[in-house]
Amino acid sequence: MSNIPLARERLEELANKNPEFAHEIDDIIGLLHRKPPVRKAAAQSQAMTCELAKEIRAYANKFPTLGYRQIGAKFNVSIGRVSEALNFKELTNG
């Protein structure tokens, strides 16, 4: 398994021990950082609220054979949000 933070730390140690290679090692360390995302898409799903979770639970109880994807489509939320609504008793707003 990779461990990028450890690799950076060890390269920094090598740069400190070998000043003649410090500049090149610093360049390599610079390659071990992620670039920030170019863009971030706006949220497309409805925000989860206590009221919405209650509606999802009621709908799921009324139609017990529906899958999470179908329930999520009905309420414009992801299947993860459907799972949260069905598996957690209390949700907080915010």
Residue frames relative to the residue before (quaternion, step in Angstrom):
aa qw qx qy qz dx dy dz
M 1.0000 0.0000 0.0000 0.0000 0.00 0.00 0.00
S 0.4408 -0.6981 0.4952 0.2705 3.57 -1.00 0.77
N 0.0777 -0.7622 0.6417 0.0352 3.53 -1.25 0.56
I 0.1924 -0.8407 0.4994 0.0831 3.55 0.30 1.32
P 0.6527 0.5034 -0.3516 0.4437 3.67 0.82 -0.78
L 0.6471 0.5031 -0.3200 0.4751 3.60 1.01 -0.76
A 0.6250 0.5336 -0.3358 0.4604 3.59 1.01 -0.78
R 0.6446 0.5080 -0.3240 0.4706 3.61 0.95 -0.82
E 0.6504 0.5297 -0.3108 0.4470 3.56 0.95 -0.92
R 0.6868 0.4789 -0.2855 0.4663 3.58 0.90 -0.92
L 0.6286 0.5161 -0.3366 0.4746 3.59 1.05 -0.68
E 0.6229 0.5290 -0.3399 0.4654 3.59 1.04 -0.73
E 0.6276 0.5266 -0.3270 0.4710 3.58 1.02 -0.79
L 0.6546 0.5039 -0.3080 0.4719 3.58 0.96 -0.85
A 0.6392 0.5248 -0.3274 0.4570 3.59 0.99 -0.81
N 0.6549 0.5069 -0.3092 0.4675 3.59 1.03 -0.76
K 0.6914 0.4709 -0.2710 0.4763 3.59 1.05 -0.76
N 0.7855 0.2358 -0.1010 0.5632 3.59 1.11 -0.69
P 0.1820 -0.8354 0.5075 0.1069 3.61 0.28 1.22
E 0.6142 0.5721 -0.3648 0.4030 3.62 1.08 -0.58
F 0.7334 0.3667 -0.2212 0.5280 3.59 1.23 -0.44
A 0.3702 0.7821 -0.4503 0.2203 3.58 1.32 -0.08
H 0.6671 0.5057 -0.3178 0.4452 3.60 0.87 -0.90
E 0.6734 0.4875 -0.2955 0.4707 3.59 0.91 -0.88
I 0.6474 0.5073 -0.3180 0.4716 3.59 0.99 -0.81
D 0.6282 0.5240 -0.3402 0.4637 3.61 1.00 -0.75
D 0.6195 0.5302 -0.3404 0.4683 3.60 1.06 -0.70
I 0.6538 0.5033 -0.3086 0.4733 3.57 0.99 -0.85
I 0.6242 0.5370 -0.3379 0.4559 3.60 0.97 -0.82
G 0.6296 0.5532 -0.3242 0.4387 3.57 1.05 -0.78
L 0.6440 0.5192 -0.3160 0.4646 3.58 1.18 -0.54
L 0.6680 0.5200 -0.2891 0.4470 3.58 1.24 -0.33
H 0.5759 0.5342 -0.3993 0.4728 3.58 1.15 0.59
R 0.4495 -0.6764 0.5092 0.2851 3.57 -1.05 0.72
K 0.4201 -0.6636 0.5549 0.2744 3.49 -1.16 0.64
P 0.5253 -0.6209 0.4597 0.3567 3.61 -1.03 0.65
P 0.5998 -0.5717 0.4005 0.3911 3.60 -1.10 0.55
V 0.5181 -0.6476 0.4662 0.3079 3.54 -1.08 0.78
R 0.7892 -0.0460 0.0531 0.6101 3.54 1.02 -0.81
K 0.1934 -0.7463 0.6212 0.1405 3.51 -1.26 0.35
A 0.4054 -0.7327 0.4944 0.2332 3.54 -0.73 1.08
A 0.5174 -0.6231 0.4902 0.3222 3.54 -1.14 0.64
A 0.6038 -0.5543 0.4237 0.3855 3.55 -1.17 0.55
Q 0.1969 -0.7977 0.5621 0.0942 3.54 -0.96 0.88
S 0.6601 0.4891 -0.3050 0.4818 3.57 1.22 -0.33
Q 0.5864 -0.5609 0.4568 0.3646 3.49 -1.29 0.42
A 0.5071 -0.6416 0.4782 0.3200 3.60 -1.05 0.73
M 0.4333 -0.6963 0.5110 0.2575 3.56 -1.02 0.83
T 0.0124 -0.7703 0.6370 -0.0270 3.54 -0.91 1.01
C 0.6668 -0.4745 0.3733 0.4368 3.56 -1.29 0.21
E 0.6523 0.5246 -0.3111 0.4499 3.56 0.99 -0.84
L 0.6572 0.5007 -0.3070 0.4724 3.56 0.95 -0.88
A 0.6301 0.5286 -0.3348 0.4599 3.60 0.98 -0.80
K 0.6407 0.5152 -0.3215 0.4698 3.59 1.00 -0.79
E 0.6453 0.5136 -0.3172 0.4682 3.59 1.00 -0.84
I 0.6442 0.5177 -0.3200 0.4632 3.58 0.97 -0.84
R 0.6558 0.5065 -0.3150 0.4627 3.59 0.92 -0.87
A 0.6568 0.5073 -0.3119 0.4626 3.58 0.94 -0.88
Y 0.6571 0.5091 -0.3039 0.4654 3.58 0.95 -0.90
A 0.6620 0.5057 -0.3025 0.4632 3.58 0.95 -0.89
N 0.6455 0.5049 -0.3207 0.4750 3.59 1.06 -0.69
K 0.6533 0.5163 -0.3059 0.4616 3.56 1.08 -0.75
F 0.7826 0.1777 -0.0778 0.5915 3.59 1.10 -0.76
P 0.0926 -0.8712 0.4803 0.0414 3.60 0.46 1.21
T 0.6608 0.5149 -0.3253 0.4386 3.62 1.15 -0.32
L 0.5243 0.6376 -0.4192 0.3780 3.62 1.24 -0.14
G 0.4167 -0.6952 0.5317 0.2456 3.54 -1.13 0.70
Y 0.6952 -0.4785 0.3421 0.4132 3.54 -1.31 0.32
R 0.6324 0.5421 -0.3394 0.4370 3.59 0.99 -0.78
Q 0.6661 0.4951 -0.3004 0.4701 3.59 0.96 -0.85
I 0.6486 0.4982 -0.3161 0.4809 3.58 0.99 -0.81
G 0.6478 0.5250 -0.3159 0.4527 3.58 0.95 -0.85
A 0.6397 0.5234 -0.3245 0.4599 3.59 0.99 -0.81
K 0.6256 0.5539 -0.3301 0.4392 3.58 1.00 -0.81
F 0.7974 0.2984 -0.1303 0.5081 3.59 0.98 -0.92
N 0.4166 -0.7329 0.4410 0.3080 3.58 1.35 0.13
V 0.5284 0.5589 -0.4560 0.4478 3.55 0.82 1.10
S 0.5796 -0.5860 0.4341 0.3637 3.56 -1.24 0.37
I 0.6351 -0.5227 0.3905 0.4134 3.56 -1.26 0.31
G 0.5800 0.5767 -0.3711 0.4397 3.59 1.17 -0.49
R 0.6604 0.4890 -0.2993 0.4849 3.57 1.02 -0.80
V 0.5994 0.5359 -0.3569 0.4756 3.58 1.08 -0.67
S 0.6454 0.5257 -0.3123 0.4578 3.56 0.93 -0.92
E 0.6419 0.5153 -0.3216 0.4679 3.59 0.94 -0.87
A 0.6746 0.5065 -0.3031 0.4433 3.56 0.83 -0.96
L 0.7221 0.4461 -0.2539 0.4637 3.58 0.95 -0.83
N 0.7654 0.4110 -0.2029 0.4518 3.59 1.05 -0.64
F 0.7299 0.3531 -0.2264 0.5397 3.59 1.20 -0.32
K 0.4564 -0.7233 0.4502 0.2567 3.54 -0.77 1.03
E 0.8137 0.1573 -0.0628 0.5561 3.59 0.86 -0.95
L 0.0775 -0.7507 0.6547 0.0430 3.54 -0.98 0.89
T 0.2861 -0.7454 0.5697 0.1950 3.58 -1.04 0.69
N 0.4712 -0.6384 0.5214 0.3140 3.54 -1.13 0.58
G 0.7086 0.4767 -0.3287 0.4032 3.55 -1.08 0.74
